Amino acid sequence: MQIHNLRDWQTHLKTLRAWKAEGKIRYIGITTSHGKSHRKLEKILRNESLDFVQFSYNIEDRDVEKRLLPLAADRGVAVLINRPFQHGELFSKVKGKALPNWAAEFDCASWGQFFLKFIVSHPAVTCVIPATSKIHHLQDNMAAGFGRLPNTVMRKRMADYFASL
């Protein structure tokens, strides 16, 4: 059970802890999809016991690599990533551009997979949730979960390449 977008989180956290103690729920988490709330989420993550957090992260918006991702890893908190495609804006930046040949080195066949593999290959990330209503996007997104993942060196190459577009 998660507290969505930090709404009245203190009240909800008390309720969720009681439900967890009663065996009604197994995991407690908190979410935000707004970068402006990351500092508040960081403070909560430092001071509260949570099973998971959810926040935005993608190849263009990487601020969470500095504090939130390492903190979650240090505290043993699972990380769910939302908005992996920046509301589709990432695709507009690569429109008409070929996927680099070296993407095959980590079994990547599309830009969607490129973006998702960048995220899921971060050691602190547990899961990514790429919302879609189109079957062909679903199938392509799922393919990102198969095959090799980029290592740290390749992740830097991916980020540098995307930044140069």
C-alpha positions as CSV (number, residue, x, y, z in Angstrom):
1,M,0.0,0.0,0.0
2,Q,1.4,3.3,-0.9
3,I,0.8,6.9,0.1
4,H,0.3,8.8,-3.2
5,N,2.2,12.0,-3.8
6,L,3.0,12.5,-0.1
7,R,-0.6,13.5,0.5
8,D,-1.2,13.8,4.3
9,W,1.6,11.2,4.7
10,Q,1.9,11.4,8.5
11,T,-1.8,10.5,9.0
12,H,-1.7,7.8,6.4
13,L,1.6,6.3,7.6
14,K,0.1,5.7,11.1
15,T,-2.9,3.9,9.5
16,L,-0.7,1.8,7.2
17,R,1.7,0.8,10.0
18,A,-1.3,-0.4,12.1
19,W,-2.6,-2.3,9.1
20,K,0.8,-3.9,8.6
21,A,1.0,-4.9,12.2
22,E,-2.4,-6.5,11.9
23,G,-1.3,-8.4,8.9
24,K,-3.7,-6.6,6.5
25,I,-1.0,-5.4,4.3
26,R,2.6,-6.5,3.7
27,Y,4.5,-3.5,2.4
28,I,4.3,0.3,3.0
29,G,5.5,2.9,0.6
30,I,5.3,6.5,-0.4
31,T,5.3,8.1,-3.8
32,T,5.9,11.4,-5.6
33,S,5.9,12.2,-9.3
34,H,7.1,15.7,-8.8
35,G,10.8,16.6,-8.6
36,K,10.0,19.6,-6.4
37,S,9.0,17.0,-3.7
38,H,12.3,15.1,-3.8
39,R,13.8,16.9,-0.8
40,K,10.7,16.2,1.3
41,L,10.7,12.6,0.2
42,E,14.4,12.3,1.1
43,K,13.7,13.6,4.6
44,I,10.9,11.1,5.0
45,L,13.1,8.3,3.7
46,R,15.8,9.2,6.2
47,N,13.5,9.3,9.2
48,E,10.8,6.7,8.5
49,S,10.8,3.0,8.0
50,L,9.5,2.2,4.6
51,D,9.5,-0.8,2.4
52,F,9.5,1.1,-0.9
53,V,9.5,4.5,-2.5
54,Q,8.3,5.6,-5.9
55,F,9.6,8.6,-7.8
56,S,10.5,9.9,-11.3
57,Y,13.8,9.0,-13.0
58,N,14.9,8.8,-16.6
59,I,17.9,9.3,-18.8
60,E,17.3,13.1,-18.9
61,D,16.1,13.7,-15.4
62,R,18.9,12.2,-13.3
63,D,19.0,14.3,-10.1
64,V,17.8,11.4,-8.0
65,E,21.1,9.6,-8.7
66,K,22.8,12.0,-6.3
67,R,20.7,11.5,-3.2
68,L,17.5,9.5,-3.4
69,L,18.8,6.4,-5.2
70,P,21.9,5.9,-2.9
71,L,19.8,6.6,0.2
72,A,17.2,4.0,-0.8
73,A,19.9,1.5,-1.5
74,D,21.6,2.2,1.9
75,R,18.3,1.8,3.8
76,G,17.3,-1.4,1.9
77,V,14.2,0.3,0.5
78,A,12.9,-0.9,-2.9
79,V,12.6,1.7,-5.6
80,L,9.8,2.0,-8.2
81,I,10.4,4.4,-11.0
82,N,7.6,6.4,-12.7
83,R,7.6,8.7,-15.7
84,P,10.5,6.8,-17.4
85,F,9.8,8.5,-20.7
86,Q,9.2,12.0,-19.3
87,H,5.6,12.1,-20.6
88,G,6.8,11.0,-24.0
89,E,9.2,14.0,-24.3
90,L,12.2,11.7,-24.6
91,F,10.8,10.2,-27.8
92,S,10.4,13.6,-29.4
93,K,14.1,14.2,-28.8
94,V,15.1,11.0,-30.7
95,K,12.4,11.2,-33.4
96,G,14.0,10.3,-36.8
97,K,17.3,9.3,-35.1
98,A,18.6,5.8,-35.5
99,L,19.4,3.8,-32.4
100,P,23.2,3.6,-32.0
101,N,24.6,0.4,-33.2
102,W,26.3,-0.3,-29.9
103,A,22.9,-0.6,-28.2
104,A,22.9,-4.2,-29.5
105,E,25.7,-4.8,-26.9
106,F,22.9,-4.9,-24.3
107,D,20.2,-6.4,-26.4
108,C,18.4,-3.2,-27.1
109,A,16.2,-2.9,-30.2
110,S,14.3,0.4,-29.7
111,W,14.4,3.8,-28.1
112,G,11.8,2.7,-25.5
113,Q,14.1,-0.2,-24.5
114,F,17.1,2.1,-24.5
115,F,15.4,4.4,-22.0
116,L,14.0,1.5,-19.8
117,K,17.3,-0.5,-19.8
118,F,19.1,2.7,-18.6
119,I,16.8,2.9,-15.6
120,V,16.5,-0.8,-14.6
121,S,20.3,-1.2,-14.9
122,H,20.8,1.2,-12.0
123,P,21.7,-1.0,-9.0
124,A,19.2,0.8,-6.7
125,V,16.2,0.4,-9.0
126,T,13.8,-2.4,-8.3
127,C,11.1,-1.8,-10.9
128,V,10.0,0.7,-13.5
129,I,6.4,1.4,-14.4
130,P,6.1,2.7,-18.0
131,A,2.4,3.4,-18.3
132,T,0.9,2.7,-21.7
133,S,-2.5,1.9,-23.3
134,K,-1.1,0.5,-26.5
135,I,-0.3,-3.2,-26.9
136,H,2.7,-2.7,-29.2
137,H,4.2,-0.3,-26.6
138,L,3.6,-2.8,-23.9
139,Q,5.3,-5.5,-25.9
140,D,8.3,-3.3,-26.6
141,N,8.5,-2.2,-23.0
142,M,8.4,-5.8,-21.8
143,A,11.3,-6.7,-24.1
144,A,13.5,-4.3,-22.2
145,G,13.3,-6.7,-19.3
146,F,15.1,-9.4,-21.3
147,G,18.7,-9.9,-22.3
148,R,21.7,-8.1,-21.1
149,L,21.7,-4.8,-19.2
150,P,24.1,-2.0,-19.6
151,N,27.0,-1.8,-17.1
152,T,28.2,1.4,-15.4
153,V,30.5,2.3,-18.3
154,M,27.7,1.7,-20.8
155,R,25.2,3.7,-18.8
156,K,27.5,6.7,-18.9
157,R,27.9,6.2,-22.7
158,M,24.1,6.1,-23.0
159,A,23.6,9.3,-21.0
160,D,26.4,11.1,-22.8
161,Y,24.9,10.0,-26.2
162,F,21.4,11.1,-25.3
163,A,22.7,14.5,-24.0
164,S,24.5,15.1,-27.3
165,L,21.3,14.7,-29.4
